[in-house]
Every structure is written in structure tokens, then in C-alpha cells.
Amino acid sequence: MHQINRRRFLELAGVAAAGAALPCSVGAAIPARVVVVGGGFGGATVAKYLCMWGGGKVAVTLVEPNPSHIACILSNLVVTGALAMDRITLGYSALRTRHGVSVVQGRVTAINYGSGKGTVSLSSGTSLDYDHLVLSPGIDFIPPPDSSWDPNLTPHAWQAGPQTLLLKKQLASMQDRDTFVMTVPRSPYRCPPGPYERACVVADYLKRKRLNFARVVVLDANAGIQAEPIAFGDAFNFTYKGMIDYVPNATVASVNSQTRSIVTSAGTWSNVRVLNYIPNQRAAAIDPTAPGRGWPLLNAQGFVPVDPLAYGISGFPNIHVIGDACALPASDGKAVPKSGHMANAQAKVCADAILRALNGEAPDTNVTTNSACFSPITSTTASWLSANFNYGDIYDAAGKVKGKGMHRVDLGEAPKTNGDNYQDMFTWAEGLFADSFV
Ligand SMILES: Cc1cc2nc3c(=O)[nH]c(=O)nc-3n(C[C@H](O)[C@H](O)[C@H](O)COP(=O)(O)OP(=O)(O)OC[C@H]3O[C@@H](n4cnc5c(N)ncnc54)[C@H](O)[C@@H]3O)c2cc1C
């Protein structure tokens, strides 16, 4: 990893948006039908850009069960009361009125995985035909092995909305000497720095509330901090010394939501005031009762392997999976991170590939994607993380080309946690929200 400065980071954070300038025209006389499943960062962006670049020759239908999207991004600040819910609530009206996306409120319950045109079934009992299908349904949770886990008692708050407000309420109820226990899921999971960020803003909240001996226990299923090790290492060891206990290699064996107790390979915590259990994750099911939970192919971790140029599933060239649900290895052997910024970038690559395919062209190979996460560390300071990927040759240890794929070209974290980063965090988030939903 090497450091990149703040100016360079903000330039790189704009890489995804810069792709918007690439037009793509389609020659078909009858509009091609593209159905998009899921209206989060991946789905909203691909629907918007298909319409913008499709020149009126693509009819895009977005299927999403919720009337608006509540972003996970910045949601830890809603948990602490620093932001109101409306700051992270994003509607679909601009997709409809500015871009001409047809937004259908509903859930896709089954997919006909034909090799050509296909059909999706909706919870309403109706169906939609597609020429191309883009799936961006996000994540599902894998319950702990031995469990009476009930997220309505011990929330994950890893999908924003009512869960965010429940965790906020529970945090506000903490008193002197109370403990907030949280888990970090096994990698790969949604937003690598997110759990550590949550530990910091919760500790900051308890500190500002002047609670005596209140503390945060972070039970990490992984061997070490998964993102921004410098910023979070400093925060745990210095800023919140004595307040945050960081416990690595804590594999969860059981969770009891009634007693707010958790048993892990690193110890047991019982009757704690708040148990923020964030489970291990996998691609969201299309049909939870079907083989493969409705997916034709899943990797060992439960995500959908895709190609990095069109985000297609092997054997189904007109079905594409983007965002947190997809699995894409990078040149360093690690997965491309699951983030809203990355989902937005993948959506543009996918939209361009679909429009090229409708024109009878191969996908572009000059592909760059970028991920960024800003992490508040206190109520006035933040850090950031950026990772950038180019499609190209992948080398083996001896320096020989071993194939093609996404090459990690830049991985950096903020050299300093400071107030400028905290302000930049809002500029960056507003930009991403607008680029995806407006
Ligand atoms: C606390 C926290 C902080 C974060 N901070 C950052 C950050 O700083 N930067 C960043 O880039 N990312 C951040 N993220 C990660 C980011 O929120 C996710 O990576 C992003 O939301 C993924 O987008 P997606 O489109 O794949 O999934 P989602 O945003 O989850 O959208 C999926 C959508 O699909 C819908 N859906 C599911 N199944 C179906 C179905 N069968 N039919 C129809 N619709 C369906 C769901 O209702 C949902 O709206 C954070 C996450 C958390 C939890």
C-alpha cells in the first residue's frame, strides 16, 4: 500500500463520475428492454446511465420493493444523532422524471435463466420480459450457527432504515458502566471500514455523553483490522484508549438476542446493554427457497462470480450482476471491495457494455473502477480510504502475465485523521448520491 495525498484522492474519487461523459448510441429501431433489480447504488446508477447513454433506444424498468432508498453511507452518523434520516433518504423521482426510468415498486421473486431473452416474476404476480437483466440486490445475512438471533432485539443496522433507528434508540439508552458489543463479519462483507467506523463514532458518543466506564467491545471474525489499519489502530490505541476493546479472531458460535449474549471463540459476553450483531454476509437471495437461493452460480462465500468487462454471469451473457452481490477478484488476490462508490462505478461499466452489446459490439477493455469510503473517527474528524482498479494484464510472482483481470493500481488511506476530511466526506457523499439518483 502507498499513501496518496488528499488532492489526488479527491481527483480519484471523481473517476467514476468522469465516466459519465462517454456517450453510447444504439441502432435498434425497437427499444431494447432492460430490467434492473434493486434500487440501491448499483441499480439506480445503471438505470440512470442506460437511459442517459441509450439515446431513447432502451426502455429501462427498475424493480425495487421500497418507495425510496435509505443509504447506508453516513448511516453511522444517524445512529449517533449527528444526522437526520432525511439526509440519507434518496427518492426515485429524478430517475422517473429526468431520465425516463420506469420504476416499479415490487420484489423480483424468480428469474427465467434463458440464454437469450427472458422473464422475471414479481411479488405482485405479474412478470416482465427483458433483453438484458441487471441484478443489484445487495446482501443477505447468514445467521450464526447456534442462534436465537432476532434483529428486532439486537439490530445489525447494516441495511439502513428501521434498523438504524433501533440501534440509535438502544445507544441512547446506555448508562454509566454499560457495554456496547459489536461484531465485525468475516470478509468479504459490505463496506470494509464500516464496522471500525461505527466503533469509533459510538465511543465518541459515549465520551461526549460523559458516561463513566461505558465501553465498546469489537469482536472481529478476522485476524486483524480489514481497512484503514493506521487510522483505526490509532483510534483504538490512543483516541479511545481504555474505551474500545478490540478482539481479533472472534468467530461467533451463538447469539441470544433475548439475553443480549454472544459466545465466540475469543470469549463470551452476556447481558450487555447493546448487542450490535453484524452477521456474515452473502449475495441477497432472489428466491430463498430455490436451489442456490435463486442464483445459477455462487462462489464459496455465497457471492456471484462475474466478468469485469460486462459483469455477466458465466453462460448467461445478457444477465449482469453488480454491486455488493457480485464477486470479482483483484490482482492481489483480494476481492474488489463492496461499497456504494464501487457499485456506482460498476454500474457505468455495465451500462456501457450492455449498450455496446445491443449495437453488436464487444465491451470496452479500457475499464477503470474506483472505491472510496470516508470514515468519521470523532464528531469533527474523519479518515478516508481509496482503492482504484484498471482492467489489464495480471502477473504471477515471477512477473509473467498470467491472464487478464482487475489490477489494483492504487490503495491509499488518509495520511491524517482531521477536520478537513470530515467536511470532504459530505461533499463526496452528496456527489455520489446525486450521480446515482439524480
Ligand atoms: C455503516 C455503513 C457505512 C457505509 N459507508 C460507505 C462509504 O463510506 N462509502 C461507500 O462507498 N459505501 C459505503 N457503504 C457500503 C454501501 O452502502 C453498499 O456497498 C452499497 O449500498 C451497495 O449497493 P448495492 O446496489 O449493491 O446494494 P444496496 O444498496 O443494498 O441495494 C440493493 C437494493 O436491492 C433491493 N432488492 C433486494 N432484493 C430484491 C429483489 N428480489 N427484487 C427487487 N429489489 C430487491 C433492496 O431493497 C435494495 O434497495 C456503507 C455501508 C454501511 C453498512
The ligand as an SDF file (V2000), in Angstrom:
LIG
                    3D

 53 58  0  0  0  0  0  0  0  0999 V2000
  -22.4770    1.6080    8.0260 C   0  0  0  0  0  0  0  0  0  0  0  0
  -22.1330    1.5850    6.5660 C   0  0  0  0  0  0  0  0  0  0  0  0
  -21.3420    2.6030    6.0170 C   0  0  0  0  0  0  0  0  0  0  0  0
  -21.0250    2.5930    4.6630 C   0  0  0  0  0  0  0  0  0  0  0  0
  -20.2130    3.5830    4.1650 N   0  0  0  0  0  0  0  0  0  0  0  0
  -19.8490    3.5620    2.8770 C   0  0  0  0  0  0  0  0  0  0  0  0
  -18.9650    4.5750    2.3580 C   0  0  0  0  0  0  0  0  0  0  0  0
  -18.4450    5.4630    3.0610 O   0  0  0  0  0  0  0  0  0  0  0  0
  -18.6760    4.5290    1.0220 N   0  0  0  0  0  0  0  0  0  0  0  0
  -19.2030    3.5730    0.1970 C   0  0  0  0  0  0  0  0  0  0  0  0
  -18.9270    3.6290   -0.9950 O   0  0  0  0  0  0  0  0  0  0  0  0
  -20.0030    2.5900    0.6690 N   0  0  0  0  0  0  0  0  0  0  0  0
  -20.3230    2.5620    1.9920 C   0  0  0  0  0  0  0  0  0  0  0  0
  -21.1470    1.5560    2.4690 N   0  0  0  0  0  0  0  0  0  0  0  0
  -21.4940    0.4030    1.5910 C   0  0  0  0  0  0  0  0  0  0  0  0
  -22.6950    0.6570    0.6890 C   0  0  0  0  0  0  0  0  0  0  0  0
  -23.8110    1.0180    1.4380 O   0  0  0  0  0  0  0  0  0  0  0  0
  -23.0140   -0.6110   -0.1200 C   0  0  0  0  0  0  0  0  0  0  0  0
  -21.8330   -1.1370   -0.6520 O   0  0  0  0  0  0  0  0  0  0  0  0
  -23.9830   -0.2760   -1.2540 C   0  0  0  0  0  0  0  0  0  0  0  0
  -25.2290    0.0540   -0.6930 O   0  0  0  0  0  0  0  0  0  0  0  0
  -24.1280   -1.4430   -2.2290 C   0  0  0  0  0  0  0  0  0  0  0  0
  -25.0410   -1.1210   -3.2590 O   0  0  0  0  0  0  0  0  0  0  0  0
  -25.9340   -2.2690   -3.9460 P   0  0  0  0  0  0  0  0  0  0  0  0
  -26.6820   -1.6070   -5.0380 O   0  0  0  0  0  0  0  0  0  0  0  0
  -25.0770   -3.4310   -4.2430 O   0  0  0  0  0  0  0  0  0  0  0  0
  -26.9040   -2.7540   -2.7800 O   0  0  0  0  0  0  0  0  0  0  0  0
  -27.9890   -1.9410   -1.9300 P   0  0  0  0  0  0  0  0  0  0  0  0
  -27.6100   -0.5180   -1.8080 O   0  0  0  0  0  0  0  0  0  0  0  0
  -28.2100   -2.7290   -0.6790 O   0  0  0  0  0  0  0  0  0  0  0  0
  -29.3040   -2.0310   -2.8040 O   0  0  0  0  0  0  0  0  0  0  0  0
  -29.9310   -3.2510   -3.0240 C   0  0  0  0  0  0  0  0  0  0  0  0
  -31.3980   -2.9610   -3.2940 C   0  0  0  0  0  0  0  0  0  0  0  0
  -31.9930   -4.1260   -3.8780 O   0  0  0  0  0  0  0  0  0  0  0  0
  -33.2900   -4.2840   -3.3610 C   0  0  0  0  0  0  0  0  0  0  0  0
  -33.6420   -5.6910   -3.5370 N   0  0  0  0  0  0  0  0  0  0  0  0
  -33.1390   -6.7820   -2.9010 C   0  0  0  0  0  0  0  0  0  0  0  0
  -33.6940   -7.9120   -3.3610 N   0  0  0  0  0  0  0  0  0  0  0  0
  -34.5800   -7.5380   -4.3180 C   0  0  0  0  0  0  0  0  0  0  0  0
  -35.4790   -8.2630   -5.1620 C   0  0  0  0  0  0  0  0  0  0  0  0
  -35.5650   -9.5960   -5.1100 N   0  0  0  0  0  0  0  0  0  0  0  0
  -36.2620   -7.5620   -6.0210 N   0  0  0  0  0  0  0  0  0  0  0  0
  -36.1710   -6.2090   -6.1010 C   0  0  0  0  0  0  0  0  0  0  0  0
  -35.3310   -5.4780   -5.3290 N   0  0  0  0  0  0  0  0  0  0  0  0
  -34.5440   -6.1290   -4.4430 C   0  0  0  0  0  0  0  0  0  0  0  0
  -33.1710   -3.8370   -1.9120 C   0  0  0  0  0  0  0  0  0  0  0  0
  -34.4260   -3.4280   -1.4060 O   0  0  0  0  0  0  0  0  0  0  0  0
  -32.1860   -2.6770   -2.0210 C   0  0  0  0  0  0  0  0  0  0  0  0
  -32.8240   -1.4250   -2.1610 O   0  0  0  0  0  0  0  0  0  0  0  0
  -21.5060    1.5430    3.8290 C   0  0  0  0  0  0  0  0  0  0  0  0
  -22.2960    0.5320    4.3680 C   0  0  0  0  0  0  0  0  0  0  0  0
  -22.6090    0.5450    5.7190 C   0  0  0  0  0  0  0  0  0  0  0  0
  -23.4490   -0.5660    6.2780 C   0  0  0  0  0  0  0  0  0  0  0  0
  1  2  1  0
  2  3  1  0
  2 52  2  0
  3  4  2  0
  4  5  1  0
  4 50  1  0
  5  6  2  0
  6  7  1  0
  6 13  1  0
  7  8  2  0
  7  9  1  0
  9 10  1  0
 10 11  2  0
 10 12  1  0
 12 13  2  0
 13 14  1  0
 14 15  1  0
 14 50  1  0
 15 16  1  0
 16 17  1  0
 16 18  1  0
 18 19  1  0
 18 20  1  0
 20 21  1  0
 20 22  1  0
 22 23  1  0
 23 24  1  0
 24 25  2  0
 24 26  1  0
 24 27  1  0
 27 28  1  0
 28 29  2  0
 28 30  1  0
 28 31  1  0
 31 32  1  0
 32 33  1  0
 33 34  1  0
 33 48  1  0
 34 35  1  0
 35 36  1  0
 35 46  1  0
 36 37  1  0
 36 45  1  0
 37 38  2  0
 38 39  1  0
 39 40  1  0
 39 45  2  0
 40 41  1  0
 40 42  2  0
 42 43  1  0
 43 44  2  0
 44 45  1  0
 46 47  1  0
 46 48  1  0
 48 49  1  0
 50 51  2  0
 51 52  1  0
 52 53  1  0
M  END
$$$$
